[in-house]
Amino acid sequence: MKRRSIRKYADRPIEEDAKKAVLDAAFRAPTAGAMMLYSIIEVEDPQKKAQLAESCDHQPFIATAPWLLLFLADYQRWQDGYAHFNVEEAARQHGRQIRQPGVGDLMLACLDAIIAAQTAVIAAESLGIGSCYIGDILENYEIHQKLLNLPRYTMPIALVCFGYPAASEMQRKYTPRFDRDLVLFKDSYRRLTKEELERAFNADPEAVNAAERNYLRKFSADFSFEMTRSVKKMLENWQQDFSPA
Ligand SMILES: Cc1cc2nc3c(=O)[nH]c(=O)nc-3n(C[C@H](O)[C@H](O)[C@H](O)COP(=O)(O)O)c2cc1C
């Protein structure tokens, strides 16, 4: 309940045993079929951190994070294992169709990566270490692919900054959430009524409503177009020569 995103860090490194505890927790996170369809890159090289601060929508604080973890959706390890053990031969003998990882497999790998990331975030929080996700890692795929040597069946999903919070961060108000009844439904989905839309997006009638604010600041901003372009590239790369089998 005390977690909030932390973007300014105290001048204090994260101890090695604290990092280990956070990673231990992440590695114990649930994972689809116990396959661990993710990898984690610790980005330590200051030049690479600076590049990410630029290519993730110009957010300088990324380069100041004492610990930077990139969670990748990763089917490459299993693909390499399948190739190493020539499993296609066994599959043919069993009359199975040969296939490549498809978008379903990718979605599962994304879930694994995100669950590991969020487990790390909560574990860190329990040790007093703050964190902040960087969604803009979905942008500039080609740059990140090259920078981090990402093979075909990996996808950068969650970049997370970690660090002990600067004192000023602890003064900030918690960001509000939608009222629970607008988000939590019973038994089936329910579209919001006009009154509920007012409640959701127009809590402060004095200010511009949150829908308009969001559309102008985020949804129609350049970075949103870049994110969609970049993710399309990721999907094309993942799916090239994809056989629907
Ligand atoms: C998927 C995801 C992407 C995010 N990307 C960014 C980001 O690029 N830069 C940033 O400063 N915060 C980012 N955040 C943090 C959100 O802005 C933050 O969680 C939200 O404003 C709610 O505030 P709180 O986490 O302090 O409760 C991201 C959070 C999530 C879950």
The ligand as a MOL file (V3000), in Angstrom:
LIG
                    3D

  0  0  0     0  0            999 V3000
M  V30 BEGIN CTAB
M  V30 COUNTS 31 33 0 0 0
M  V30 BEGIN ATOM
M  V30 1 C 3.5760 -0.0740 -17.9220 0
M  V30 2 C 4.0140 1.1850 -17.2010 0
M  V30 3 C 4.7720 2.1160 -17.8820 0
M  V30 4 C 5.2220 3.2700 -17.2380 0
M  V30 5 N 6.0640 4.1330 -17.8920 0
M  V30 6 C 6.5560 5.2130 -17.2340 0
M  V30 7 C 7.5110 6.0480 -17.8620 0
M  V30 8 O 7.9370 5.8250 -19.0010 0
M  V30 9 N 7.9810 7.1170 -17.1590 0
M  V30 10 C 7.5770 7.3840 -15.8810 0
M  V30 11 O 8.0510 8.3620 -15.2940 0
M  V30 12 N 6.6540 6.5960 -15.2480 0
M  V30 13 C 6.1510 5.5070 -15.8960 0
M  V30 14 N 5.2730 4.6620 -15.2650 0
M  V30 15 C 4.8290 4.9680 -13.8960 0
M  V30 16 C 3.3960 5.4910 -13.9220 0
M  V30 17 O 3.4080 6.8070 -14.3960 0
M  V30 18 C 2.8200 5.3930 -12.4980 0
M  V30 19 O 2.7420 4.0410 -12.1020 0
M  V30 20 C 1.4470 6.0430 -12.4170 0
M  V30 21 O 1.5220 7.4240 -12.6580 0
M  V30 22 C 0.8290 5.8200 -11.0480 0
M  V30 23 O 1.6390 6.3760 -10.0570 0
M  V30 24 P 2.2280 5.4980 -8.8720 0
M  V30 25 O 2.9610 4.3240 -9.4510 0
M  V30 26 O 3.1560 6.4180 -8.1210 0
M  V30 27 O 1.0750 5.0260 -8.0310 0
M  V30 28 C 4.8330 3.5140 -15.8860 0
M  V30 29 C 4.0530 2.5590 -15.2210 0
M  V30 30 C 3.6650 1.4090 -15.8600 0
M  V30 31 C 2.8740 0.3900 -15.1010 0
M  V30 END ATOM
M  V30 BEGIN BOND
M  V30 1 1 1 2
M  V30 2 1 2 3
M  V30 3 2 2 30
M  V30 4 2 3 4
M  V30 5 1 4 5
M  V30 6 1 4 28
M  V30 7 2 5 6
M  V30 8 1 6 7
M  V30 9 1 6 13
M  V30 10 2 7 8
M  V30 11 1 7 9
M  V30 12 1 9 10
M  V30 13 2 10 11
M  V30 14 1 10 12
M  V30 15 2 12 13
M  V30 16 1 13 14
M  V30 17 1 14 15
M  V30 18 1 14 28
M  V30 19 1 15 16
M  V30 20 1 16 17
M  V30 21 1 16 18
M  V30 22 1 18 19
M  V30 23 1 18 20
M  V30 24 1 20 21
M  V30 25 1 20 22
M  V30 26 1 22 23
M  V30 27 1 23 24
M  V30 28 2 24 25
M  V30 29 1 24 26
M  V30 30 1 24 27
M  V30 31 2 28 29
M  V30 32 1 29 30
M  V30 33 1 30 31
M  V30 END BOND
M  V30 END CTAB
M  END
